[in-house]
Amino acid sequence: TRTLLSACALLVGLLRAESFGPAPPSRISIDVETNEAVDVMHGVGPASSSKVRGDGGGERQRAGLCAVAASHAARQQASIVTTAPLRRSLLDVFGNETGAAPTTHIADALYARACHGLPPPCTPRGCVSPSLVTRVWRDADSVYCRRFAGADGGLAASKLSMLPLLRTITSKLTPMLSSPTAPRIALFSGHDTVVAPLLAALSALSAAPGACRWPPYASHVAFEVWHPRHAFKAARNRTANNFVRIVFNGFPITQYVDGCDDEFCPFPSFM
């Protein structure tokens, strides 16, 4: 539901829906994949799911269809441990309530309060200090970086897991080169746990400056198809005369993708 509402909100702003009046010129179809077994957004590796036990409780981990990706991810996850000083600081405020909870779970709650202009939480033991909030957020960034781009299996898992999504994306880009009726825009709406491994699979999560962190709210990755303005129509149909540009949160990252060394990557090199 969250990702569906995010997609709708983006389209309303992008298409300036308020200018349509009471009757929009046409309907936009939105496809929702409810079967996690064939979902390409989270890939074929391990992913969080609220349907694992069907009890409507919190999210749990599902293995995914690719056992090798799951193995790589588990090996990376086992290497990620919260530092003892940070764990002690959290225990001083929350006691054993935090237990062995990952710092990403704690950071998530702190982000929500900060975005709503609320102060950090307090307990009978004391309040979470601004400095502790910063330490938790920095540790959560480090966890995301290692989880999806780490050398102990994270990067390998991301590349395997995101292959179906990348194939789907390229299948949307290719028809734009030759078919005048091909959709000019395709929108996929997912979570931070889609954005981060997708960037990692493109080799951009660890290479692009400042990218190896927890993707901020409203993060987005755009794949653009470009061709020279002066090119004849017949020339545009040849992949060699077209380019792919990838943008993350407004900043080009194409040059960090394997096989590309410029902001505008020749279509054959990108493929």
C-alpha positions in Angstrom: 0.0 0.0 0.0 2.8 2.4 0.9 4.6 1.9 -2.4 1.3 2.2 -4.4 0.5 5.5 -2.7 4.0 6.7 -3.3 3.6 6.0 -7.0 0.3 7.8 -7.2 1.6 10.8 -5.4 4.6 11.1 -7.8 2.3 10.8 -10.8 0.0 13.5 -9.5 2.9 15.9 -9.2 4.7 14.8 -12.4 1.6 15.1 -14.5 0.1 18.1 -12.7 -3.2 16.3 -12.2 -4.8 19.4 -10.8 -4.8 20.8 -14.3 -6.9 18.0 -15.7 -10.1 19.3 -14.2 -12.9 16.9 -13.1 -12.3 14.4 -16.0 -8.7 13.3 -16.7 -7.9 12.7 -20.4 -7.1 9.1 -19.9 -6.6 6.4 -17.2 -3.2 5.2 -16.1 -3.0 1.6 -15.4 -1.1 0.5 -12.3 0.0 -3.1 -12.0 0.3 -4.5 -8.5 2.1 -7.8 -8.0 0.7 -9.6 -4.9 2.5 -12.9 -5.5 5.9 -12.5 -3.9 7.2 -15.6 -5.7 7.2 -13.8 -9.0 7.9 -10.3 -7.7 11.0 -8.8 -9.5 11.2 -5.7 -7.4 12.8 -7.4 -4.4 14.7 -9.7 -6.6 15.3 -13.4 -6.1 17.4 -13.2 -3.0 16.3 -12.8 0.6 13.8 -10.1 1.4 11.5 -8.9 4.1 7.9 -10.0 4.0 4.8 -9.5 6.1 3.2 -12.7 4.6 5.7 -15.3 5.7 3.4 -16.6 8.4 0.2 -15.0 7.3 -0.5 -13.6 10.8 -0.4 -10.0 9.8 2.4 -9.3 12.2 5.7 -7.6 11.6 7.9 -8.2 8.7 10.0 -11.4 8.6 12.7 -12.6 6.3 11.9 -14.9 3.3 14.6 -16.8 1.6 13.8 -16.0 -2.1 14.2 -18.3 -5.1 18.0 -18.0 -5.5 19.8 -20.1 -2.9 23.2 -18.8 -3.9 22.0 -15.2 -3.3 20.6 -16.2 0.0 23.8 -17.8 1.0 25.9 -14.7 0.1 23.5 -12.4 2.0 23.5 -14.6 5.1 27.3 -14.6 5.2 27.4 -10.8 4.9 24.7 -10.4 7.5 26.6 -12.5 9.9 29.6 -10.2 9.6 27.6 -7.1 10.6 27.7 -6.5 14.4 26.8 -3.3 16.3 29.8 -1.9 18.0 29.9 -2.5 21.8 30.0 1.2 22.8 26.9 2.0 20.7 25.1 -1.1 22.1 26.0 0.0 25.7 24.7 3.5 25.0 21.4 2.1 23.8 21.1 -0.2 26.8 21.7 2.7 29.1 18.6 4.4 27.8 16.3 1.6 26.8 17.5 -1.3 29.0 16.9 -4.7 27.6 13.9 -3.5 25.5 16.1 -3.0 22.5 17.6 -6.5 23.0 19.5 -7.5 19.9 17.4 -5.3 17.6 19.4 -4.1 14.6 20.3 -0.4 14.7 18.4 0.0 11.5 15.2 -0.7 13.3 16.0 1.9 16.0 17.2 4.4 13.4 13.9 3.9 11.5 11.9 5.0 14.6 14.2 7.9 15.2 13.9 9.1 11.6 10.1 9.1 11.8 10.2 11.3 14.9 12.7 13.7 13.4 10.7 14.1 10.2 7.6 14.9 12.2 9.5 17.5 14.3 9.3 15.4 17.4 12.1 15.2 20.0 14.0 12.0 20.5 12.2 9.5 22.8 12.7 9.4 26.6 12.4 6.5 29.1 12.6 6.4 32.9 16.3 5.9 32.4 16.7 9.1 30.4 16.4 10.6 27.0 18.1 9.8 23.7 20.6 12.5 23.2 21.1 14.2 19.8 24.6 12.8 19.7 23.3 9.2 20.2 20.7 9.8 17.5 23.6 10.8 15.1 25.6 7.7 16.1 22.6 5.4 15.4 21.9 7.0 12.0 25.6 6.7 11.0 25.7 3.1 12.1 22.5 2.4 10.2 24.1 3.9 7.1 27.1 1.6 7.5 24.9 -1.4 7.9 23.1 -0.7 4.6 26.4 -0.1 2.9 27.8 -3.4 4.0 24.6 -5.4 3.7 24.2 -4.6 0.0 27.7 -3.8 -1.2 29.9 -5.6 1.3 32.8 -7.8 0.3 31.6 -10.7 2.5 28.7 -11.5 0.3 26.6 -8.4 0.2 27.6 -7.2 -3.3 27.4 -10.7 -4.8 23.9 -11.2 -3.3 22.7 -7.8 -4.7 24.0 -8.6 -8.2 22.2 -12.0 -8.3 19.0 -10.7 -6.6 18.6 -7.6 -8.8 19.1 -9.4 -12.1 15.4 -10.0 -12.8 14.6 -6.3 -12.1 17.4 -5.1 -14.3 16.2 -7.3 -17.1 12.7 -5.9 -16.7 14.1 -2.3 -16.8 16.1 -2.9 -20.0 13.1 -4.6 -21.6 11.3 -1.2 -21.1 14.2 0.8 -22.5 14.9 -1.1 -25.7 11.5 -0.5 -27.4 11.9 3.2 -26.9 14.7 3.1 -29.6 12.5 2.1 -32.5 8.8 2.0 -31.6 6.9 5.3 -31.6 4.1 3.7 -29.7 6.3 2.3 -26.9 5.6 3.8 -23.4 7.8 6.9 -22.9 7.9 6.3 -19.1 7.6 3.3 -16.8 7.4 3.8 -13.1 8.4 1.1 -10.5 7.7 1.8 -6.9 9.6 0.0 -4.2 11.2 0.2 -0.8 14.7 1.3 0.4 15.5 -2.4 0.3 15.0 -2.3 -3.5 16.9 1.0 -4.1 20.0 0.0 -2.2 20.6 -3.4 -3.8 19.7 -2.0 -7.2 22.4 0.7 -6.8 24.8 -2.0 -5.5 24.1 -4.3 -8.5 25.0 -1.3 -10.8 28.3 -0.9 -8.8 27.1 2.6 -7.8 26.3 2.1 -4.2 29.9 1.8 -3.1 31.5 3.9 -5.9 29.3 7.0 -6.1 30.3 9.7 -3.6 28.0 9.6 -0.6 25.8 6.8 -2.0 26.9 4.0 0.3 24.3 4.6 3.0 20.7 4.1 3.8 18.7 5.6 0.9 16.9 8.7 2.1 13.2 9.1 2.0 11.8 9.7 -1.5 15.0 8.2 -3.1 14.7 7.4 -6.8 16.7 6.0 -9.6 16.0 7.1 -13.2 17.1 5.3 -16.3 16.9 7.6 -19.3 17.3 6.9 -23.0 19.0 9.7 -25.0 19.8 10.2 -28.6 21.5 13.1 -30.5 19.1 15.8 -31.4 20.4 16.0 -35.0 20.2 12.3 -35.6 18.0 11.1 -38.4 15.1 8.9 -37.4 16.7 5.8 -39.0 19.9 6.4 -37.1 18.0 6.7 -33.8 16.8 3.1 -34.3 20.3 1.8 -34.1 21.4 1.2 -30.5 24.9 2.6 -31.2 23.4 6.0 -31.7 21.6 6.0 -28.4 22.7 6.5 -24.8 21.6 5.5 -21.3 21.9 8.0 -18.4 21.2 6.8 -14.9 20.4 9.4 -12.2 20.1 8.8 -8.4 18.3 11.5 -6.5 19.2 14.1 -9.1 22.9 13.1 -9.5 24.2 11.2 -12.5 25.8 7.8 -11.6 26.2 6.3 -15.0 29.9 6.7 -14.9 30.2 4.3 -12.0 28.3 1.4 -13.8 30.5 -1.4 -15.0 31.2 -0.9 -18.7 30.3 2.8 -18.7 32.9 5.6 -18.1 30.8 8.7 -18.9 27.5 10.2 -17.8 26.0 9.2 -21.1 26.7 5.5 -21.7 26.4 4.0 -25.2 23.4 1.7 -25.2 25.3 -1.4 -26.3 27.9 -0.8 -23.5 25.1 -0.5 -20.9 23.4 -3.6 -22.1 
